[in-house]
Structure formats: structure tokens, C-alpha cells
């Protein structure tokens, strides 16, 4: 592989002209989160125990499903979620005991080891997006949605719930989403007052970065009930949905090559900031993968088909990038990077450590609340790890958000979660 210096290619970046620095870490600390996908235990062989938990403040678990008819939230893979036995699990032989195993048991253990680590269940995502419209359409189904979400949080020992509806289509969808989240907030607070010593269970939204989508989202109405907005600041371009090659996750638009930046993060941040109470509620999403275009002559150019993929055509895990024989380019003006192979005509748009360092500087200047990634199975280890890179760029473990998680779940149906309640209250 070959690297092209961004200093030689591009002049002073636009980020130098951005807003004055806002030291969010001096007040509340930064959120550093990642999405863990429940299918990672299969082909990827990536487990909850592989997470860099000491560098994280939050793990979003993806995904729960939602019943399109009843509104019930339910686990999408019970074996991976609550049944799979990790090597360190001690299998109970007590008659009539109900023990939590699987990924959620390991997450609960991580919470006990790192009291500043929160765990959140995310419902929906791209695969289950079609179920929300009817699932939240009536007062009855919204009640089922909120009650079942609370039950999962209570049973599994979680700290919150994330709604990932991709995407509300109209004013009716928007109003239904607000009512559903409002009811969930009420139930969380009622439960906490009675059973969890007033602990604040979080509600977050996985939020779109494209104007067509976020202009429909009832951001201002939701903000009263939402703790954080997980901005999905990626998938701006890809072989399955773009007309030309383009940047996956650029911060700014390009004036020299407009075809390469159909979308940009700065525009989305400005819109959300104008509709919510504080920019610190926005958590900047970053990719741990790249999208590959085949048979192209460069960035912002026509292409023909998807390039290589790790688990699916056209999508490559960051840990395998850059591909051998590719030259890596960096555009500091738009804050984006990509690789290109002259021999094969394959272009891969992805973030390098330099780019995610620049994004970290950007989020600090804008007063955002932190960073998160999709998804944990794709990162590398050591010095090239993007999670490590951003964590250090933020200021290290010492500047991370310090807020104790919850270990009090007296109503859990699982003995090992419910049993931790007495221990937590003794301490």
C-alpha cells in the first residue's frame, strides 16, 4: 500500500474556520459508545468479551425486533441473546432456577466490572424498519411497545433503550413516534421511582443524517424525552444506492468535487442543533467499515458494480483496510479518506485514524457529547484501532463520562440479575 500526504494534496482545511472550541469534557465527560450486533458471535467470532470495555461508556445492543401488529418489542435471536453459554459461564443445576446466559449476561458482567459503562437495547435497524409504521399506529400498540421495552430493560439488567426507526415517512408517523417515546419515558420514570432508587434510564434515538429523513423526524418534540441522539453520520455513498463514487462519512461538502459529497455531517449537525436543547446531546456516529466501488477511475466518478466485501459485496471491515496495492488519499477540507487501486479500478471509501482524529477535533469544537461506532466487530486492534484513536484524541479514559450504571433490578425474571440487586444496595 502507498500513502499520499494530505499536506501535499490539499490546503488548509475548512475545519480551521469552524466554531470556537467548547470543552464539553470539563463538565460532563464524553460518551464513547459502540454498537454490538448479536450476529457477531457466528461467522465473525466476535464476542461481548472482546469489547474494549474500559474505553467505553456505552454499548448499544443490536437489534431487538418489533411486532408490526401488536407493537411488542422482542429479542430477535434468543439463543445468542440469552441462551448461548460463554466458556466462563457456570451452568446452574438448581431446580426451577432461571439464569441469564448469552450476550446479555456478559454485558451485565461488564457493567459490574466498569460501573461507568451503560448498556442499551436498540430496536429496529434496517432489517426491521418496516414494522414500526403499524406497530406504533394506535394508543394500544404504543402501550404494548412501551411496556414490553420496559420489561426487557428490567429483565436483562439494562440502562436504557434506543429507537432505530429507519425512517418515519410523514406527519402521522412522526406524531406516533413522539407518543410512543413519551409513554416509554413515563414508564421508565414510574418504574425507577418504585424499584430502582430513582435511577434515570436513558432513551436514545438512532438519528438519520440525510435531509430527506431528518426533516420528517419530529426532533424538537422528541427532544423533551430523549437523552441522546446517535447521529448515523455515514452511508453517504455506496455502490448499491449512489450514482457515482462518493465519500462514506465526510464532515463537509466538497467545492472542488461536488459529485463526491451528496451529503455531509456539518449540515446535519446544524439542523439538529437548531432543534434540540443542547449540542451535547448529539453523539457523532463513525464507521468501522468501508464501501467499495468497482471499475471506476476515481472519486466522484461513474462506477460499475460493488467491489470486494468482507461479509457482503461492497462492504469491507476496517481491520482489513487498506487493501494491498491501494493508494490511500486524504482530503482534509471535507474530512474524508479513501483508497484506490489503479490496476483494478477499485475504490474504497472509509475513515483512517487521521480522519477520525480530525472528526474528534470537530466534535469537540461543536460541543457534541461524544462518539459512537457501527459496529464493534469491524475494528482493528492496537495502534490502528479507531476506537483507541478517538479515545486518545478525546483525552483518554480520564475525560470519559462518569455516571454509574444501574445494578438494581428486583423484578427481573433472571435469578442472576435479580440477585445482584441486594449486592448493589449494600454498596
C-alpha positions as CSV (number, residue, x, y, z in Angstrom):
1,X,0.0,0.0,0.0
2,X,1.0,3.6,-0.6
3,X,0.1,6.8,1.3
4,X,-0.3,10.2,-0.2
5,X,0.3,13.1,2.2
6,X,-2.8,15.3,2.7
7,X,-0.5,18.2,3.3
8,X,0.8,17.9,-0.3
9,X,-2.6,17.4,-1.8
10,X,-4.8,19.9,0.0
11,X,-4.5,23.3,1.5
12,X,-5.6,24.5,5.0
13,X,-8.8,22.6,5.9
14,X,-12.1,24.3,6.4
15,X,-12.2,23.0,10.0
16,X,-9.8,25.7,10.9
17,X,-12.6,28.2,10.3
18,X,-15.1,26.3,12.5
19,X,-16.7,27.5,15.8
20,X,-14.6,28.1,18.9
21,X,-13.6,25.1,21.0
22,X,-16.1,24.0,23.5
23,X,-14.7,21.8,26.3
24,X,-17.6,19.5,26.9
25,X,-15.4,17.1,28.8
26,X,-14.8,19.7,31.6
27,X,-18.5,19.5,32.6
28,X,-20.0,16.0,32.0
29,X,-17.4,14.0,30.2
30,X,-17.6,12.4,26.8
31,X,-19.8,9.5,25.7
32,X,-17.8,6.8,23.9
33,X,-20.1,4.0,22.6
34,X,-20.3,1.2,20.1
35,X,-23.0,-0.9,18.6
36,X,-22.5,-4.6,19.3
37,X,-24.5,-6.8,16.8
38,X,-26.0,-10.1,18.1
39,X,-25.0,-11.9,14.9
40,X,-21.3,-11.2,15.6
41,X,-20.9,-14.5,17.6
42,X,-21.4,-16.5,14.4
43,X,-19.1,-16.1,11.4
44,X,-17.4,-13.0,12.8
45,X,-16.5,-14.8,16.0
46,X,-16.6,-11.5,17.8
47,X,-18.0,-11.7,21.4
48,X,-19.1,-9.3,24.1
49,X,-15.9,-10.3,26.0
50,X,-13.9,-8.9,23.1
51,X,-15.2,-5.3,23.6
52,X,-12.7,-2.7,24.8
53,X,-15.0,-2.0,27.8
54,X,-12.5,0.1,29.7
55,X,-12.5,2.6,26.9
56,X,-16.3,2.7,26.5
57,X,-19.1,4.4,28.4
58,X,-22.0,2.7,26.4
59,X,-22.7,-0.5,24.4
60,X,-25.8,-0.4,22.2
61,X,-27.0,-4.0,21.5
62,X,-28.5,-4.5,18.1
63,X,-31.2,-5.4,17.4
64,X,-34.5,-6.3,19.0
65,X,-37.4,-6.6,16.7
66,X,-40.9,-5.2,17.0
67,X,-44.2,-6.9,16.1
68,X,-45.9,-5.0,13.3
69,X,-49.4,-6.0,14.6
70,X,-49.2,-5.8,18.4
71,X,-46.3,-3.4,18.9
72,X,-44.4,-5.8,21.2
73,X,-40.7,-5.5,21.3
74,X,-39.0,-8.9,21.4
75,X,-35.5,-10.4,21.1
76,X,-34.5,-11.3,17.5
77,X,-32.1,-14.1,18.4
78,X,-32.9,-15.6,21.8
79,X,-30.1,-18.1,21.5
80,X,-27.4,-15.5,21.0
81,X,-29.0,-13.0,23.3
82,X,-29.9,-15.0,26.4
83,X,-29.0,-18.8,25.9
84,X,-25.6,-19.1,24.4
85,X,-23.0,-20.3,27.0
86,X,-19.7,-18.5,27.1
87,X,-16.7,-20.5,28.3
88,X,-16.7,-18.8,31.7
89,X,-20.4,-19.4,32.3
90,X,-21.2,-21.7,35.2
91,X,-24.3,-23.6,34.3
92,X,-26.9,-23.8,37.1
93,X,-28.2,-27.1,38.3
94,X,-30.7,-25.6,40.8
95,X,-34.2,-26.8,40.1
96,X,-36.6,-24.1,39.0
97,X,-33.8,-21.5,38.6
98,X,-33.9,-19.1,35.6
99,X,-30.4,-17.9,34.7
100,X,-29.5,-15.3,32.2
101,X,-26.8,-16.5,29.8
102,X,-25.8,-15.4,26.3
103,X,-24.6,-11.9,25.3
104,X,-26.7,-10.1,27.8
105,X,-25.2,-12.0,30.7
106,X,-21.8,-10.9,29.6
107,X,-22.9,-7.3,29.2
108,X,-24.3,-7.4,32.8
109,X,-20.9,-8.7,34.0
110,X,-19.1,-5.9,32.2
111,X,-21.4,-3.4,34.0
112,X,-20.3,-4.8,37.3
113,X,-16.6,-4.5,36.3
114,X,-16.9,-1.0,34.9
115,X,-19.6,1.0,36.8
116,X,-19.4,3.8,34.3
117,X,-20.4,1.5,31.4
118,X,-24.1,1.6,30.3
119,X,-25.9,-1.0,28.2
120,X,-28.8,-0.1,25.9
121,X,-31.0,-2.3,23.8
122,X,-31.7,-1.0,20.3
123,X,-34.9,-1.9,18.5
124,X,-35.3,-1.8,14.7
125,X,-32.5,-1.1,12.4
126,X,-32.5,-1.6,8.6
127,X,-33.8,-5.2,8.8
128,X,-36.8,-4.5,10.9
129,X,-37.6,-1.0,9.8
130,X,-40.9,-2.0,8.1
131,X,-42.6,-3.0,11.3
132,X,-42.7,0.4,13.0
133,X,-45.4,2.1,11.0
134,X,-48.2,-0.2,12.1
135,X,-46.6,-1.1,15.4
136,X,-46.9,2.5,16.7
137,X,-50.1,3.4,14.9
138,X,-52.5,3.2,17.8
139,X,-52.6,4.0,21.5
140,X,-53.0,0.3,22.4
141,X,-50.0,-0.8,20.3
142,X,-47.9,2.0,21.6
143,X,-48.7,0.9,25.2
144,X,-47.6,-2.6,24.3
145,X,-44.4,-1.2,22.8
146,X,-43.5,0.8,25.9
147,X,-44.5,-2.0,28.4
148,X,-42.5,-4.6,26.5
149,X,-39.5,-2.3,26.2
150,X,-39.5,-1.7,29.9
151,X,-39.9,-5.4,30.6
152,X,-36.8,-6.2,28.5
153,X,-34.7,-3.5,30.2
154,X,-35.8,-4.7,33.6
155,X,-35.2,-8.4,32.9
156,X,-31.9,-8.0,31.1
157,X,-30.4,-5.5,33.5
158,X,-30.0,-2.7,31.0
159,X,-29.6,1.1,31.4
160,X,-31.8,2.3,28.5
161,X,-33.5,1.8,25.2
162,X,-32.7,3.0,21.7
163,X,-35.2,3.5,18.9
164,X,-33.8,3.0,15.4
165,X,-36.7,3.6,13.0
166,X,-35.4,3.9,9.5
167,X,-37.4,6.0,8.8
168,X,-40.7,7.8,9.7
169,X,-42.3,8.8,6.4
170,X,-44.9,11.5,7.3
171,X,-46.5,13.6,10.0
172,X,-48.6,10.7,11.2
173,X,-45.5,8.5,11.7
174,X,-43.9,11.4,13.4
175,X,-46.7,12.0,15.9
176,X,-47.0,8.3,16.7
177,X,-43.3,8.1,17.4
178,X,-43.5,11.0,19.8
179,X,-46.4,9.5,21.7
180,X,-44.6,6.1,21.9
181,X,-41.4,7.6,23.3
182,X,-43.3,9.9,25.7
183,X,-45.1,6.8,27.1
184,X,-41.8,5.0,27.4
185,X,-40.3,7.9,29.3
186,X,-43.3,7.8,31.7
187,X,-43.0,4.1,32.3
188,X,-39.2,4.3,32.9
189,X,-39.6,7.0,35.4
190,X,-42.5,5.3,37.2
191,X,-40.6,2.0,37.4
192,X,-37.4,3.7,38.6
193,X,-39.1,5.7,41.4
194,X,-40.6,2.4,42.7
195,X,-37.9,-0.2,42.0
196,X,-34.6,1.4,41.1
197,X,-33.9,4.2,43.6
198,X,-34.7,6.9,41.1
199,X,-32.1,5.8,38.5
200,X,-32.5,7.6,35.2
201,X,-33.0,5.0,32.4
202,X,-32.0,6.5,29.1
203,X,-33.9,6.8,25.9
204,X,-31.9,7.4,22.7
205,X,-32.7,7.8,19.1
206,X,-30.6,6.5,16.2
207,X,-30.9,9.5,14.0
208,X,-30.6,9.9,10.3
209,X,-28.1,12.4,8.7
210,X,-29.8,12.9,5.4
211,X,-32.1,15.9,5.0
212,X,-34.9,13.9,3.4
213,X,-35.1,11.8,6.5
214,X,-34.3,14.2,9.3
215,X,-36.7,16.8,8.0
216,X,-39.6,14.4,8.7
217,X,-38.3,13.3,12.1
218,X,-40.0,15.2,15.0
219,X,-36.8,16.3,16.5
220,X,-38.0,19.2,18.7
221,X,-41.0,17.3,20.0
222,X,-38.9,14.2,20.8
223,X,-36.1,16.1,22.5
224,X,-38.0,16.5,25.7
225,X,-37.9,12.8,26.2
226,X,-34.6,11.8,24.5
227,X,-31.3,11.8,26.3
228,X,-29.1,11.4,23.3
229,X,-29.2,11.5,19.5
230,X,-27.0,8.9,17.9
231,X,-26.3,10.6,14.6
232,X,-25.8,8.0,11.9
233,X,-23.2,10.1,10.1
234,X,-22.2,7.5,7.5
235,X,-23.5,5.7,4.4
236,X,-23.5,8.9,2.5
237,X,-22.4,6.9,-0.6
238,X,-22.3,3.2,-1.6
239,X,-22.4,1.0,-4.7
240,X,-26.0,0.0,-4.1
241,X,-27.5,3.4,-3.8
242,X,-25.2,6.0,-5.4
243,X,-24.9,7.3,-9.0
244,X,-21.1,8.0,-8.7
245,X,-18.4,7.1,-6.2
246,X,-18.5,9.2,-3.1
247,X,-17.4,9.7,0.4
248,X,-18.8,7.4,3.1
249,X,-18.8,9.8,6.0
250,X,-17.4,13.3,5.1
251,X,-17.9,16.2,7.5
252,X,-18.1,19.0,4.9
253,X,-19.3,19.2,1.3
254,X,-16.7,19.4,-1.5
255,X,-16.5,22.5,-3.6
256,X,-13.9,21.0,-6.0
257,X,-15.6,17.7,-6.5
258,X,-19.4,18.1,-5.6
259,X,-20.3,14.7,-7.0
260,X,-18.3,13.1,-4.2
261,X,-20.4,14.6,-1.4
262,X,-24.1,14.2,-1.8
263,X,-24.4,14.5,1.9
264,X,-22.3,16.0,4.8
265,X,-22.3,15.8,8.5
266,X,-21.9,19.5,9.2
267,X,-25.3,20.3,7.6
268,X,-27.0,17.6,9.7
269,X,-25.3,18.8,12.9
270,X,-26.5,22.4,12.2
271,X,-30.1,21.2,11.7
272,X,-30.2,19.0,14.8
273,X,-28.6,21.7,17.0
274,X,-31.3,24.2,15.9
275,X,-34.0,21.8,17.1
276,X,-32.7,20.4,20.4
277,X,-31.8,21.8,23.8
278,X,-28.0,21.2,23.6
279,X,-25.5,20.0,21.0
280,X,-24.0,17.9,23.8
281,X,-27.0,15.5,23.3
282,X,-25.6,14.6,19.8
283,X,-23.3,11.6,19.7
284,X,-21.3,11.5,16.5
285,X,-21.5,8.2,14.6
286,X,-18.4,7.0,12.8
287,X,-18.0,4.0,10.6
288,X,-15.8,0.9,11.3
289,X,-16.1,-0.2,7.7
290,X,-15.7,0.9,4.1
291,X,-17.8,0.8,1.0
292,X,-16.1,-0.4,-2.2
293,X,-16.9,0.6,-5.8
294,X,-15.8,-1.5,-8.8
295,X,-14.5,-0.4,-12.1
296,X,-14.1,3.4,-11.6
297,X,-11.5,6.0,-12.4
298,X,-11.6,7.8,-9.1
299,X,-13.6,9.7,-6.5
300,X,-16.8,11.3,-7.7
301,X,-16.7,9.3,-10.9
302,X,-19.0,6.7,-12.5
303,X,-18.5,3.0,-11.4
304,X,-19.8,-0.4,-12.4
305,X,-20.9,-2.6,-9.5
306,X,-19.8,-3.4,-6.0
307,X,-16.2,-4.0,-5.1
308,X,-14.8,-6.5,-2.6
309,X,-16.7,-7.3,0.6
310,X,-15.9,-9.0,3.9
311,X,-19.4,-10.3,4.7
312,X,-21.3,-8.9,1.8
313,X,-20.4,-7.4,-1.6
314,X,-19.2,-3.8,-1.4
315,X,-18.7,-3.6,2.4
316,X,-15.3,-4.1,3.9
317,X,-14.3,-4.3,7.6
318,X,-12.0,-1.5,8.6
319,X,-9.5,-4.0,10.1
320,X,-8.7,-5.3,6.6
321,X,-8.1,-1.8,5.1
322,X,-6.4,-0.5,3.1
323,X,-6.3,-3.3,0.6
324,X,-2.9,-4.4,-0.7
325,X,-1.9,-2.4,-3.8
326,X,-4.1,0.5,-3.0
327,X,-3.0,4.1,-2.5
328,X,-4.6,6.0,0.4
329,X,-5.8,9.6,-0.1
330,X,-6.9,12.1,2.5
331,X,-9.0,15.3,1.9
332,X,-8.7,17.4,5.0
333,X,-11.1,20.0,3.5
334,X,-14.1,17.7,3.6
335,X,-12.5,15.5,6.3
336,X,-12.6,12.2,4.4
337,X,-10.3,9.5,3.1
338,X,-10.3,6.7,0.6
339,X,-8.1,4.2,-1.2
340,X,-7.8,3.5,-4.9
341,X,-6.1,0.7,-6.9
342,X,-5.1,1.8,-10.4
343,X,-4.7,-1.8,-11.5
344,X,-8.2,-3.0,-10.7
345,X,-10.1,0.3,-10.7
346,X,-11.5,-0.4,-7.2
347,X,-12.2,2.5,-4.8
348,X,-12.9,2.1,-1.1
349,X,-14.3,5.0,0.9
350,X,-13.6,4.6,4.6
351,X,-12.1,6.5,7.7
352,X,-8.4,6.3,8.6
353,X,-7.1,7.1,12.1
354,X,-6.2,10.6,10.8
355,X,-9.7,11.3,9.7
356,X,-11.3,10.1,12.9
357,X,-8.8,12.2,14.8
358,X,-10.0,15.2,12.8
359,X,-13.6,14.3,13.4
360,X,-12.8,14.1,17.1
361,X,-11.5,17.7,17.0
362,X,-14.6,18.7,15.1
363,X,-17.0,17.2,17.7
364,X,-15.1,18.9,20.5
365,X,-15.3,22.3,18.8
366,X,-19.0,21.8,18.2
367,X,-19.7,20.9,21.8
368,X,-21.0,17.4,20.9
369,X,-21.4,14.8,23.5
370,X,-19.0,12.2,22.2
371,X,-18.6,9.4,19.6
372,X,-20.0,6.0,18.7
373,X,-19.3,3.4,16.0
374,X,-21.0,0.9,13.8
375,X,-20.1,-1.8,14.6
376,X,-17.6,-3.2,17.1
377,X,-16.7,-6.4,15.2
378,X,-15.0,-4.5,12.4
379,X,-12.4,-2.5,14.3
380,X,-8.7,-3.4,14.3
381,X,-6.6,-3.8,17.5
382,X,-3.6,-1.9,18.8
383,X,-2.4,1.5,17.4
384,X,-4.6,1.3,14.3
385,X,-7.8,0.8,16.3
386,X,-10.2,3.6,15.6
387,X,-11.9,3.3,19.0
388,X,-8.5,3.7,20.6
389,X,-7.6,6.5,18.3
390,X,-10.7,8.6,19.2
391,X,-10.5,7.7,22.8
392,X,-7.0,9.1,23.0
393,X,-7.9,12.1,20.8
394,X,-10.7,13.0,23.3
395,X,-8.2,13.0,26.1
396,X,-8.1,9.4,27.3
397,X,-10.1,7.5,29.9
398,X,-10.0,10.4,32.3
399,X,-12.3,12.6,30.2
400,X,-15.0,9.9,29.6
401,X,-18.5,10.4,31.1
402,X,-18.6,9.2,34.7
403,X,-22.1,8.2,35.7
404,X,-22.8,5.0,37.5
405,X,-24.9,2.3,35.8
406,X,-27.8,0.5,37.4
407,X,-27.5,-2.9,39.1
408,X,-30.8,-2.8,40.8
409,X,-33.4,-5.0,39.1
410,X,-35.7,-6.6,41.7
411,X,-38.3,-7.5,39.1
412,X,-36.0,-9.4,36.7
413,X,-37.1,-12.9,35.8
414,X,-33.5,-13.9,35.8
415,X,-32.1,-15.0,39.2
416,X,-28.5,-13.8,38.5
417,X,-29.8,-10.3,37.5
418,X,-32.3,-10.0,40.3
419,X,-29.8,-11.4,42.8
420,X,-27.4,-8.6,42.1
421,X,-29.9,-6.0,43.4
422,X,-29.1,-6.8,47.1
423,X,-25.4,-6.6,46.4
424,X,-25.8,-3.2,44.7
425,X,-27.9,-1.8,47.5
426,X,-25.3,-2.9,50.2
427,X,-22.7,-0.9,48.4
